[in-house]
């Protein structure tokens, strides 16, 4: 998985889960941020959780829901860059 944020980027491990997939990003020596993505009925739901490496409580820090509003036509060459394919709603906590 390739991730981009705050002018930085990296390649991070990911795995397939029964409901979608998951990936994680190291966040310094004491934390990992774990992302769980669920794909169901055209909806992408992603939750980011801060996970301490030495015990402690996990804390949800990000939640995003994308709902498909149009079919993907990029492969057929009919997609216009300004066309909206998803409705985006996010929450950073």
PyMOL commands that set and color helices and strands:
alter all, ss='L'
color gray80, all
select helices_A, chain A and resi 74-76
alter helices_A, ss='H'
color red, helices_A
select strands_A, chain A and resi 2-5+8-11+14-17+20-26+31-40+43-52+59-68+86-92
alter strands_A, ss='S'
color yellow, strands_A
deselect
rebuild
show_as cartoon
